[in-house]
């Protein structure tokens, strides 16, 4: 199996685990039952594990890729992170000074991947 296929499979598995954990904690009695007890911090922190797994998968893929692919992924990552930072700062100031509704911080991670998906078709060069 190619390194690209391994990367795609790894990202897909971590994403499914992340979505399943967020759904289980957010929309099931499981979340209500455990988030009010002594296990609250452990259960609430579980979705961070797939986030770390995705980051490690990306780093592993970059490490095994050639220089062009590595540079391309890095550029896309930096642009997506920049868009996410700008969006978070913008909304944070709106919350603080214009009474905009609060957005939960855990949504920053999906926002980053949305930005990454948005920039990927447009970033095809390393310059």
C-alpha angles and dihedrals in degrees: 000000000000122000089244091056090048089050093050092047092047093049091047092051094047090047092051091048091049092050092046093051094047090048093047093050096041106040109024135074086245090074094047093046098050101031091064096050137063092288093062096110094045095048093043091051096050096091089060089069094068089044089058089044091054092049091050090048091053092048092047090050092048090049092053096042127091121259095266095052091043092052092045093052091046092051092048091047093050093047092047091048090049092051090048092049092049091048092049093047091047093050093041091057090046089053093047101043109017100039094242114170117273119259117205116246094230087071090068091078096055088042089056092052090047089053090047091052090047096053098039097082091049100044104072100138133060094224 
